[in-house]
Structures are given as C-alpha cells and as structure tokens.
Amino acid sequence: MKKSDRTKAYIIEKVAPIFNKKGVYGTSLSDMTDVTGLTKGAIYGNFASKDALAMACFEYNLRFLQKGLYKSIAINGSAIDKLGALVNFYQQHYGDVAENGGCPLMNSAIETDDAHPLLRDKVQTTFSLWRKEITSIVVESQRKMEINPLADPSRFSNTFIAMLEGGILVAKTMDSPEYFNEVTNSLLTFIQSNLEIKNHA
C-alpha cells in the first residue's frame, strides 16, 4: 500500500466514528485535526472536500453492519434461520454499534438533505440494496417451499428494517440496551409468525 493510501485509510479510520456521532454538520475541522493529529492541509490534501471524506467514512462505518448481513445470508437454512441469525448478530454487537454512535445508515438518513445530495443518494441506494437482499432471502426460501408462500416479501422487508433500525434508535436515545433487546425479541417473533408454514387442521 502506498503512503498516500495509508494516510487516507488512517484519516478515515480516525474520523469515521466522529462523523457517525456528530454528523457531517456537527463535525468541525478541529475535531478532525485533533483526532488524526494532522493539519487541515494534510486532510484536504487527501480528500477534495468534507463531503468526499464523509462519503468515505460512511462506507467505512457500514462495513461492520454489512458483515453481519452477508454472514447471515451465507448460513445454511431457510429465511427464518438467516434472518434470525442477522437479528442475533445485532443483539450480540449492539454495544459496538452504540459505542460507535449508532447505526451509520440511520444517522446519515436523518441528517442528509439537499446540502449533501451525494451522501443522501448513497444512503437511499444502501437502504434499497438492504431491502433487496432481505426480499431476495424471503423469495428464495419461498421458492424452495421452506416458508409460508403467502408472506409478502416486500412488506416483510420494510417492516423488518423498520423494527431493527427503530430498535437501535430508541435504545440509543434512551441509553438502554434493554429497549433494543425488547424490540429485537419482538422482531424474532415477527419473523417466525410471518414466515413459518401454517399448518391447518
């Protein structure tokens, strides 16, 4: 890795948690220079603008959550097993998510507006891809006749994401992991009740 690439990676690693906690607006130049130990010139010599750095930090912050998604997709089993594994991943690592400032996807979605069109578009695209992945898990499992064929994959995916993200928001706001456990336990029940094959007498 070239020195310039190492410097960029270092800046992203140090600044990403600050952006996630304070947002693009709330993060000052002094925040960035303090946490990196670099000058303004060194930071903007590697990133054309604050928005460019924010985009790189957003992608960096997402990697941990994407890891959980792809691990759950890779396991053997039905959609119930895969999505249950994803919820369990979040339950096990909620402390890490909270310490890093909460879910970067949700934080960026709340903050982005016309002032940050590139980041807004990136957030929208990421949400769409996440929804597509979950929908695909459900559709594939229905194709294999592993789960309820009458479940609506699109509606299910929307509710799944809303419950998971909402659980993080409430728990982070109230500074109480118990809220997250309550919501995610309800989410596990939601998965089971909507996707399990109904046996009619």
C-alpha positions in Angstrom: 0.0 0.0 0.0 1.3 3.4 -1.0 2.0 6.0 1.7 -0.9 8.2 0.4 -3.3 5.2 0.6 -2.1 4.5 4.1 -2.7 8.1 5.1 -6.2 8.1 3.6 -7.0 4.9 5.4 -5.7 6.4 8.7 -7.8 9.5 8.3 -11.0 7.5 7.6 -10.4 5.2 10.5 -10.0 8.1 12.9 -12.7 10.4 11.6 -15.4 7.9 10.8 -16.6 7.4 14.4 -16.7 11.2 14.8 -18.8 11.7 11.7 -21.2 8.9 12.9 -21.6 10.5 16.3 -21.7 14.2 15.4 -22.8 14.1 11.8 -21.3 15.9 8.8 -22.6 19.3 10.0 -21.6 18.8 13.6 -18.0 17.6 12.9 -15.6 20.5 12.8 -12.2 20.8 11.2 -10.7 20.9 14.7 -12.4 17.6 15.5 -10.7 16.1 12.5 -7.3 17.6 13.2 -7.4 16.7 16.9 -8.4 13.0 16.3 -5.9 12.5 13.5 -3.0 14.7 14.7 -2.8 16.0 11.1 -3.1 19.5 9.7 -6.0 20.9 7.6 -3.7 20.8 4.6 -2.9 17.1 5.2 -6.5 16.1 5.5 -7.8 18.1 2.5 -4.7 17.1 0.5 -6.1 13.6 0.6 -9.8 14.4 0.3 -11.1 17.0 -2.1 -13.8 18.2 0.4 -15.5 17.4 3.6 -18.3 15.7 1.6 -15.8 13.4 0.0 -14.4 12.5 3.4 -17.9 12.0 4.7 -18.7 9.6 1.9 -15.6 7.5 2.6 -16.4 7.5 6.3 -20.0 6.4 5.7 -18.8 3.4 3.6 -16.2 2.6 6.3 -18.9 2.7 9.1 -21.2 0.4 7.1 -18.7 -2.4 6.7 -19.3 -3.8 10.1 -23.1 -4.0 9.6 -22.7 -5.4 6.1 -20.5 -8.1 7.5 -23.4 -9.2 9.7 -25.8 -9.2 6.7 -23.5 -11.2 4.5 -22.7 -13.7 7.2 -26.4 -14.3 7.8 -27.0 -14.8 4.1 -24.2 -17.4 3.8 -25.5 -19.7 6.5 -27.5 -22.8 5.6 -31.2 -22.9 6.3 -34.4 -21.1 5.5 -35.2 -17.4 5.6 -36.2 -17.8 9.2 -32.7 -19.1 10.0 -30.9 -16.5 8.0 -32.8 -13.5 9.3 -32.8 -14.9 12.8 -29.0 -15.0 12.6 -28.9 -11.4 11.4 -31.0 -10.3 14.4 -28.8 -12.3 16.7 -25.7 -10.6 15.2 -27.2 -7.2 16.0 -28.1 -8.4 19.5 -24.6 -9.6 20.2 -22.9 -6.5 18.8 -25.3 -3.8 19.9 -22.7 -2.5 22.3 -20.3 -1.9 19.5 -22.9 -0.2 17.4 -23.9 2.1 20.3 -20.3 2.9 21.2 -19.7 4.0 17.6 -22.7 6.4 17.7 -25.5 4.2 16.5 -26.3 2.8 13.0 -24.5 4.9 10.4 -27.2 4.2 7.9 -29.9 5.6 10.1 -27.8 8.5 11.4 -26.9 9.6 7.8 -30.5 9.2 6.7 -31.7 11.6 9.5 -29.0 14.2 8.7 -28.8 14.2 4.9 -30.8 16.7 2.8 -30.2 18.9 -0.2 -27.0 20.1 1.3 -25.4 16.7 0.9 -27.0 15.2 -2.2 -24.3 12.6 -2.9 -24.5 11.2 0.6 -28.3 11.3 0.5 -28.2 9.3 -2.7 -25.7 6.9 -1.2 -28.0 6.4 1.8 -31.0 5.8 -0.4 -29.1 3.3 -2.5 -27.9 1.4 0.6 -31.4 1.2 2.0 -32.6 -0.1 -1.3 -29.9 -2.7 -1.5 -30.5 -3.8 2.0 -34.2 -4.2 1.3 -33.5 -6.0 -1.9 -31.2 -8.5 -0.1 -33.8 -9.3 2.6 -36.6 -9.6 0.0 -34.4 -12.0 -2.0 -33.8 -14.2 1.1 -37.6 -14.5 1.5 -38.3 -15.1 -2.1 -35.6 -17.8 -2.5 -36.9 -19.5 0.6 -40.4 -19.4 -0.7 -39.2 -20.9 -4.0 -37.7 -23.8 -2.1 -41.0 -24.1 -0.2 -39.3 -23.7 3.2 -41.5 -20.9 4.4 -45.0 -19.5 4.1 -45.7 -19.0 0.4 -48.4 -16.3 1.2 -45.9 -14.0 3.0 -45.4 -10.7 1.2 -41.6 -10.4 0.7 -41.6 -6.6 0.1 -43.9 -5.7 3.0 -42.0 -8.1 5.3 -38.6 -6.5 4.3 -39.9 -3.0 5.0 -41.2 -4.0 8.5 -38.0 -5.9 9.3 -35.8 -2.9 8.6 -38.1 -0.5 10.4 -38.1 -2.6 13.5 -34.4 -3.2 13.6 -33.5 0.4 12.9 -36.2 1.7 15.2 -34.9 -0.6 18.0 -31.4 0.9 17.6 -32.8 4.5 17.6 -34.9 4.0 20.8 -32.2 2.1 22.7 -29.5 4.7 21.7 -31.8 7.6 22.6 -32.7 6.2 25.9 -29.2 4.9 26.5 -30.6 1.5 27.4 -29.8 -1.8 25.6 -32.9 -3.3 27.2 -35.0 -1.4 24.7 -33.1 -3.0 21.8 -33.4 -6.5 23.3 -37.2 -6.0 23.7 -37.6 -4.8 20.1 -35.4 -7.5 18.6 -37.0 -10.2 20.5 -40.3 -9.0 19.1 -38.7 -9.0 15.7 -37.7 -12.6 16.1 -41.3 -13.4 16.9 -42.4 -11.4 13.9 -40.1 -13.4 11.6 -41.4 -16.7 12.9 -45.1 -15.8 12.8 -45.0 -14.3 9.3 -42.6 -16.8 7.6 -43.3 -20.2 9.2 -45.5 -22.5 7.2 -49.0 -22.5 8.6 -50.4 -26.0 9.4 -54.2 -26.0 9.1 -56.1 -28.8 10.7 
